[in-house]
Amino acid sequence: MSETTQATGVIHDLGYRRYDGPRLGRAQIVRALIWHSFRSSWGIGRGVKAKIIPILACIAMLLPALVNAFAVSRGNARLFGYDVYSPQLRVIVITIFIAAQAPELVSRDLRSHVLPLYFSRPIRRGDYPLAKYIALTAALLLLIEVPLLVTYVGTIASAKNGHAVWNETKALIPGLGVGLMWAVLMAAIGLVLASLTGRRAYATGIVAIACFLTWTVSEVLIQAEGGMESTSAGARIAGLFSPFNILDGIRIWLGGTSQGEDANPGHFGPLYGVVGVLLLAACLGGLAARYRKVSRA
């Protein structure tokens, strides 16, 4: 007597339920992506190693402000202008920061090929790079502007009259504007360079080398033409080789009074403004084009 076993299927109830809540749209997705990217740029929600560079960058940028507060409390004048802060330190710290954090925002997604998952949602092709750009710009603003505010508070804390406080306030506002220019341009440069490759180590090297090399070349040319006190045409246009020097040239052209690291651009000032705008437009356009190409891959 033979027994025949029939194959039977069993449906297991794993407890999953359909989502019946509100469906959030494009704007909420972009906001969430901005917030997540901003947190990632500071290492929040990531491991301990991811927080090392942001913390060290903050400490380095705050040191001049703390030294200034100590000096002012001893009766000395403010040590530096708000629109220049500590120029060489700012260049070094921002370069390291964007070289480390820009690849974190874009390279990992490129290498993991998860962009089709983002674009399967109701967002446009330009929303992803825009969200990353806004997040990195906000992170740089925090890194640049907070030391200025600490400098301001430390200075006015020792002010003896309201007139001195008003003078410090008038000096602070242009400094905040310069910081905004730095954040807007350097975030665009960092992201477009980092998006060239999905390998984070390569992206970090590309950003760091590009920033340091152009800055070094520009500084060498300025010194070769007689230094920042020179009035020669060569010294005035040598700053066009570096985004950092372009920013300082724009600052001087717009009326900056503090002595920076570059020669006064003189009548070449409008040229610095045009080159700065074109560089920003090229970086943002290149970033958008890069993600249009990736989204079709």
MORA-V547505 format. One record per residue. RES is the residue in one letter. SS is DSSP state (H for helix, E for strand, C for the rest). PSI is psi in radians with two decimals (none if undefined). Layout:
RES&SS&PSI + RES&SS&PSI
//
This chain:
M&C&2.16 + S&C&2.55 + E&C&2.40 + T&C&2.17 + T&C&2.14 + Q&C&2.38 + A&C&2.25 + T&C&2.56 + G&C&2.59 + V&C&2.25 + I&C&2.09 + H&C&2.30 + D&C&1.82 + L&C&0.01 + G&C&0.09 + Y&C&2.49 + R&C&2.63 + R&C&2.57 + Y&C&2.06 + D&C&0.12 + G&C&-3.03 + P&C&2.48 + R&C&1.97 + L&C&2.53 + G&C&-2.80 + R&H&-0.79 + A&H&-0.74 + Q&H&-0.63 + I&H&-0.77 + V&H&-0.74 + R&H&-0.74 + A&H&-0.67 + L&H&-0.67 + I&H&-0.82 + W&H&-0.75 + H&H&-0.74 + S&H&-0.66 + F&H&-0.77 + R&H&-0.71 + S&H&-0.62 + S&H&-0.35 + W&C&0.11 + G&C&0.14 + I&C&2.26 + G&C&0.06 + R&C&-3.09 + G&C&3.09 + V&H&-0.71 + K&H&-0.58 + A&H&-0.32 + K&H&-0.17 + I&H&-0.92 + I&H&-0.81 + P&H&-0.72 + I&H&-0.80 + L&H&-0.64 + A&H&-0.75 + C&H&-0.78 + I&H&-0.80 + A&H&-0.73 + M&H&-0.50 + L&H&-0.36 + L&H&-0.86 + P&H&-0.64 + A&H&-0.70 + L&H&-0.69 + V&H&-0.70 + N&H&-0.76 + A&H&-0.71 + F&H&-0.76 + A&H&-0.74 + V&H&-0.64 + S&H&-0.33 + R&C&0.16 + G&C&0.10 + N&C&2.84 + A&C&2.86 + R&C&2.41 + L&C&-0.40 + F&C&2.88 + G&C&2.65 + Y&C&-0.55 + D&C&-0.20 + V&C&-0.46 + Y&C&-2.09 + S&C&1.62 + P&H&-0.83 + Q&H&-0.71 + L&H&-0.74 + R&H&-0.75 + V&H&-0.85 + I&H&-0.82 + V&H&-0.76 + I&H&-0.68 + T&H&-0.82 + I&H&-0.71 + F&H&-0.87 + I&H&-0.52 + A&H&-0.53 + A&H&-0.68 + Q&H&-0.56 + A&H&-0.79 + P&H&-0.57 + E&H&-0.60 + L&H&-0.53 + V&H&-0.63 + S&H&-0.67 + R&H&-0.74 + D&H&-0.65 + L&H&-0.77 + R&H&-0.60 + S&H&-0.14 + H&C&0.76 + V&C&0.00 + L&H&-0.64 + P&H&-0.50 + L&H&-0.71 + Y&H&-0.79 + F&H&-0.09 + S&C&-0.22 + R&C&2.96 + P&C&1.03 + I&C&2.69 + R&C&2.91 + R&H&-0.55 + G&H&-0.17 + D&H&-0.66 + Y&H&-0.99 + P&H&-0.56 + L&H&-0.76 + A&H&-0.74 + K&H&-0.69 + Y&H&-0.78 + I&H&-0.72 + A&H&-0.80 + L&H&-0.62 + T&H&-0.75 + A&H&-0.69 + A&H&-0.73 + L&H&-0.66 + L&H&-0.76 + L&H&-0.74 + L&H&-0.60 + I&H&-0.74 + E&H&-0.58 + V&H&-0.78 + P&H&-0.59 + L&H&-0.72 + L&H&-0.65 + V&H&-0.71 + T&H&-0.76 + Y&H&-0.84 + V&H&-0.74 + G&H&-0.52 + T&H&-0.82 + I&H&-0.34 + A&C&-0.44 + S&C&0.09 + A&C&2.51 + K&C&-0.17 + N&C&2.91 + G&H&-0.51 + H&H&-0.69 + A&H&-0.67 + V&H&-0.72 + W&H&-0.69 + N&H&-0.71 + E&H&-0.65 + T&H&-0.74 + K&H&-0.56 + A&H&-0.52 + L&H&-0.71 + I&H&-0.86 + P&H&-0.61 + G&H&-0.70 + L&H&-0.65 + G&H&-0.71 + V&H&-0.73 + G&H&-0.67 + L&H&-0.74 + M&H&-0.78 + W&H&-0.82 + A&H&-0.77 + V&H&-0.81 + L&H&-0.80 + M&H&-0.53 + A&H&-0.73 + A&H&-0.76 + I&H&-0.80 + G&H&-0.74 + L&H&-0.72 + V&H&-0.62 + L&H&-0.71 + A&H&-0.48 + S&C&-0.06 + L&C&-0.37 + T&C&2.64 + G&C&-0.12 + R&C&2.07 + R&H&-0.70 + A&H&-0.73 + Y&H&-0.73 + A&H&-0.72 + T&H&-0.76 + G&H&-0.71 + I&H&-0.82 + V&H&-0.83 + A&H&-0.80 + I&H&-0.76 + A&H&-0.78 + C&H&-0.86 + F&H&-0.70 + L&H&-0.81 + T&H&-0.67 + W&H&-0.75 + T&H&-0.79 + V&H&-0.77 + S&H&-0.78 + E&H&-0.69 + V&H&-0.73 + L&H&-0.69 + I&H&-0.78 + Q&H&-0.63 + A&H&-0.45 + E&C&0.15 + G&C&0.06 + G&C&-3.09 + M&C&-0.24 + E&C&-0.11 + S&C&2.59 + T&C&0.19 + S&C&2.69 + A&H&-0.63 + G&H&-0.77 + A&H&-0.58 + R&H&-0.54 + I&H&-0.08 + A&H&-0.45 + G&H&-0.20 + L&H&-0.12 + F&H&-0.15 + S&C&2.40 + P&H&-0.58 + F&H&-0.74 + N&H&-0.55 + I&H&-0.77 + L&H&-0.70 + D&H&-0.63 + G&H&-0.71 + I&H&-0.71 + R&H&-0.83 + I&H&-0.73 + W&H&-0.64 + L&C&0.02 + G&C&0.25 + G&C&2.33 + T&C&-0.33 + S&C&2.51 + Q&C&2.15 + G&C&-2.66 + E&C&-0.08 + D&C&2.81 + A&C&2.60 + N&C&2.15 + P&C&-0.28 + G&H&-2.27 + H&H&-0.04 + F&H&0.04 + G&H&-0.85 + P&H&-0.55 + L&H&-0.69 + Y&H&-0.72 + G&H&-0.76 + V&H&-0.79 + V&H&-0.69 + G&H&-0.76 + V&H&-0.74 + L&H&-0.68 + L&H&-0.75 + L&H&-0.80 + A&H&-0.69 + A&H&-0.72 + C&H&-0.79 + L&H&-0.70 + G&H&-0.72 + G&H&-0.65 + L&H&-0.77 + A&H&-0.74 + A&H&-0.67 + R&H&-0.74 + Y&H&-0.39 + R&H&-0.69 + K&H&-0.74 + V&H&-0.66 + S&H&-0.39 + R&H&-0.21 + A&C&none
//
